[in-house]
Amino acid sequence: MKRVGLWAFIAAGVIIVAWGVSSWVSPTMLCRGVEMGPGDVCHYSSRTDERTSRVQTYEDRVAEARSQVPFAIATGLGMAAFGGWLLRQDLKAAEQDAVRD
């Protein structure tokens, strides 16, 4: 059962890497639930949902999202590597137990 959890942890890391790559390749930008396209702008809103004079363009949002992708990929790779290391340690322990018996 422990190995199933480790494999799930590794799979979660791989899924995070895939999500990061897909976010880089084809980012979907939303402004209050409405999909944005090139040339669109999104007004920042205050805590009281009033429009402000600050705006962010589609291109700004894409650049910001892409700047965060390396962190997602690094997290996913780290999870997968750590899970792989734990799995390997578990397999080594099982082999040693089998030799002793």
Secondary structure in CASP SS format (residue, H / E / C, confidence):
PFRMAT SS
TARGET T0000
AUTHOR 0000-0000-0000
METHOD secondary structure of the structure
MODEL  1
M C 1.00
K H 1.00
R H 1.00
V H 1.00
G H 1.00
L H 1.00
W H 1.00
A H 1.00
F H 1.00
I H 1.00
A H 1.00
A H 1.00
G H 1.00
V H 1.00
I H 1.00
I H 1.00
V H 1.00
A H 1.00
W H 1.00
G H 1.00
V H 1.00
S H 1.00
S H 1.00
W H 1.00
V H 1.00
S C 1.00
P C 1.00
T C 1.00
M C 1.00
L E 1.00
C E 1.00
R C 1.00
G C 1.00
V E 1.00
E E 1.00
M C 1.00
G C 1.00
P C 1.00
G C 1.00
D C 1.00
V E 1.00
C E 1.00
H E 1.00
Y E 1.00
S E 1.00
S C 1.00
R C 1.00
T C 1.00
D C 1.00
E C 1.00
R E 1.00
T E 1.00
S E 1.00
R E 1.00
V E 1.00
Q E 1.00
T E 1.00
Y H 1.00
E H 1.00
D H 1.00
R H 1.00
V H 1.00
A H 1.00
E H 1.00
A H 1.00
R H 1.00
S H 1.00
Q H 1.00
V H 1.00
P H 1.00
F H 1.00
A H 1.00
I H 1.00
A H 1.00
T H 1.00
G H 1.00
L H 1.00
G H 1.00
M H 1.00
A H 1.00
A H 1.00
F H 1.00
G H 1.00
G H 1.00
W H 1.00
L H 1.00
L H 1.00
R H 1.00
Q H 1.00
D H 1.00
L H 1.00
K H 1.00
A H 1.00
A H 1.00
E H 1.00
Q H 1.00
D H 1.00
A H 1.00
V H 1.00
R H 1.00
D C 1.00
END
